[in-house]
Amino acid sequence: MHAKDILIDGYSRIQEEVHAAVDGLGPEELNARPSADANSIAWLVWHLTRVQDDHIADVAGLDQVWLAQDWAKRFDLGLPQRDIGYGHDSAQVAKVRVGSPDLLTGYYDAVHEQTLEFLRGLAAKDLERIVDEGWDPPVSLGVRLVSVLSDDLQHAGQAAYVRGLLQSAA
């Protein structure tokens, strides 16, 4: 098995977890926050998708799906167009509201397809390319891809946890 195949498998697991976290939920559940400053399922899935979209587009030299496919307009969040949710305060989290799980999974699936297309074209040596000199040591493509994978799986798990909290309280 090649490294890119492992990455493709890992990113496909994110997609499975995103769908499991949001499928069948209504707007009330998607936008509910377990406490005043907690993140909603909608925010968690939007954020993990924005991070993946932003970071993969950057290392692949592609346009973000968020902008290129008009997802920013479809979500209409009242946030800066390139916002990915990093460092959001409670008021900013509250702006991320969706009316259906289809909006979240539609955007995630579009980002997932762009990610897979990029991953399929990688050779092993590509993973060694330095993509961020701002760290010591500099970040390679392989490290960046694993970092995004890890971050996204953590947020998908958080969304699943919030779903469980909401369903157990119902």
N, C-alpha and C positions, 0 to 999 in steps of 0.2 A: 504494500500500500504506500502510495506517495503522500508526502506532507499535504499537498493540496487536497487530496481525497479526505484526509482527516479534518482539514479545515471546512470543507464542504459539508461533511457529516455534522460537525459542530454547529455551523451556521444553520443547518436544516433543523437542528434541535431547538434553536431559538424560535424558528417559525412554528414548530409544533407547540412550544410552550406559550407563545403569544396567542395562538388560536385557542388553546385550552383555557387560558386566563380570561378571554373576553367573549367567546362564542356563547350565544344565548342570553347575554345580559342586556338589560335595558338601560336607558340613559341615567336613571336614578342610581343604579348600582355602579355603572361605569364612572360616574362623577362623584360618588360618595367618598368622603374622607373620614377614616375611622376616628380621627381627632382633628381639632382645629388646624393643626400645623402638619398633619400627615399628608402623604401623597395619595391621590386617587389612582385607580386602575388606569383610567384614561391618561393621566399625566405620566405614569410609569411606562406605559406602552408607547405613548408619543415620544417621550424622552429617549428610550432605548432605540427607537427607530430613527430619531433625529441624529443620535450619536453615530449609529451605524452608517446612515446616509452621508453625513458630513465627513466622517473619517475615511470611509471607503472611497467616496468620490475624490477626496484629496489625494490619497495615495495612488489612485488609478488614473488621475488626470481627467476625471469626468465631471459633468455637471451634477449637482445634487438633484435627485428625483423630486424632492420637496419643491424645488423651483421649476425644474424643467417640465414636470408633468402637472403643474398647477395645484399641487396638494396644499400649498400655503393658502391659496384662495379658497379651496374647499373647506379647510379647517377654520379659516377666518378667526384667528385667536386674538388679534389685537396685540401681538408681540412682534418684535423686530423679525423680519423675514428669515434671517440666518440664525436666529435663536435656537439653541439645542437643549435648553433647560438647565445647563450647568450653573449651579449657584442660585437657582431660583429661590426666592423667598415665598412665604405663604400666599401673598397676593398674586404673585406671578403663577404659582401652581394653580390657583383658583381660576385663572383665565383659560386653562386647558380643559375645555368641556366639549364633549361630543354627544351626538344624538343617537348613534348606533355603533355596534361593534364593527359593522362593515366598513366604516370610515377608517378605523384603526387598522383592521386587517388588510384592507385594500392598500393603504399606504405601506404597511409593513411588507406585504407581498411584492409590491413594486420595487421596494428597496432590496428585498431578498433576491429578486431576479437579477438586478444589477450587480449585486454582490457575487452571486453564483457565476455570472458571466465573467466577471473579473477573475475569480478564483480558478475557473476552468482553464484560463489562459496562462496561468503561472507555471514557471519552471522552478525547480528546487533552488537554483542560484538566485532567482528573483527575491527570495525571502531574506537574503542577506543585505539587500539594498537599504541604505540608510535613508529614512524618510523624515527624521526629526533630529536636528542637531542641537536642539534646545535642552537636551538631557545629558547627563554624564553617567553612564556611557550613552552615546547617541542611540536612538531607537531605530531598529531595523524593521523592514516590512513585516517579517515574521512575528516579531514581538508586538507590533501595533495590531496585527490581525488577531492575535491571541488576547491582547488587552481588550479589544472591542468585544470579542466573543465572551470573555469572562464578565465584563461589565453588563452586557446585554442579558446573559443568563441570570445574573444576580437580580436585575430589575424584573425580569420575567417571573422569577421566583417570588419576588416581593408582591407582584401583581396577583399571583396565585394565592399568596397568603392573605392579601386583602380580600380577595374573592371568598376565601374560606371564612374569614371573620364575618363578612357581611351575610353569608348564607347561614352561618351558625346562629347569628343574632335574629334572623328572620323567623 
